[in-house]
Amino acid sequence: MKVATKRSVEKQKTGVTPKKIADTYQLKVTLDGIEPPIWRRLLVPGDINLLKLHEVLQVAMGWTNSHLHQFIVGDAYYVISDEKFESSSESKDERRYTLLQASRA
């Protein structure tokens, strides 16, 4: 699976004036090696943690959360922290990082 370069899209304007509006990211998720291409375009808030982003991907792609996963951004590895997944001491807990934080790594 390949996620296209994240780009911030214009903040959505509402009638409510919140103290801070999280940036919205537009992600294009494409499965590698499949013809015709299978892809989804997602709009997600920058403050979504990576575990929640994983859940969004599962629903968007119609998957059943039946395989382990990890997010790789540059040299950083974000994984679910539990005993089922052997992770290195350099791996980061995906529950503790947001999309915005990972995109700046």
N, C-alpha and C positions, 0 to 999 in steps of 0.2 A: 504494500500500500504506500502511496506517495501523497504527501500533503503539499500543495503548491505554496509558494511563498506567501506568508501572511501579510496582509496589508490592512491598515486601519481604514475603515470606511467612515463616512460622515456620521457624527453622532445623531441619533434619532431625536427629534424634537417632540416633546409632549406638552400638554397643558400644565403639567406639574413641573415645578422648578426644584429638582433635587439639589442637595449640596454638591454632589459630585456625580457626573454621569460617566460610567465606565465606557472606555473605548469599545467599539464593536469590531470584531475581526471577521472577515470573509475568508473562509477556507474552502478550497477545492480539493476534495479527497478523491483520488483516482487509484483504482486497483492496477498494479503492475502486471504486464504480460497477458492481458485479457483483450480480445477483439470480438465484437466492437467494444470500445472503452466503457467501463462501468465507473460512474463518478457521481458525487453529490456535492452540492454547494451548500455550505452551512454558514449561518450568521450566529456568532456566539460572543458573549461579553468577554472582554479582556481579563476580568477578574474571576472567571470560571477556573476552578482548580482542575488539574489534569485528570484526576479520578473522575470528576463529573464530565469532563470532555470525553473521556473514554466511554462513559455511559451514553452520551449523546451520539457518538460514532456508532455504537452498537445498534441503537434504534434507527438512525438514519440509513444504515446499510442493511438493516433487516437481519442482523446477526444475533446469536443467542448467548453471547458471553461465555463461550465454551473453550476458549484458548487463552493462555497467558499472553500478556502484551507488555510493551515498553515504548516509551517515547524517546527518540534520540534527537537531540538538538545540538549540532556541533559536536563537541566532545562530551557533552553531558547526557547521562542516562537517567531517565525518570521511570521508576518502577513502582508496582504495588508492593508494599512492605509486608510480607508475611512469609511464613516458613515454607510455603510451597514453591517459592521462586528464589533460586539461588542468585543473590545479587552481590556485587562487589561492594567493598567499603566505600567506593567512590560513587555508587548509585545514590540517587536522591529519591526521597519518598514523594510520589506524585500527589499525595493528599496535601502536601505542604507548599506546593508551588502552583502559581496561576499561569495561564497562557501568556499573559503579559510578561511575567517574570522569566518564563522559559524562552520567550521570543527575544529577550534582551541578553540572554546568556551567550 
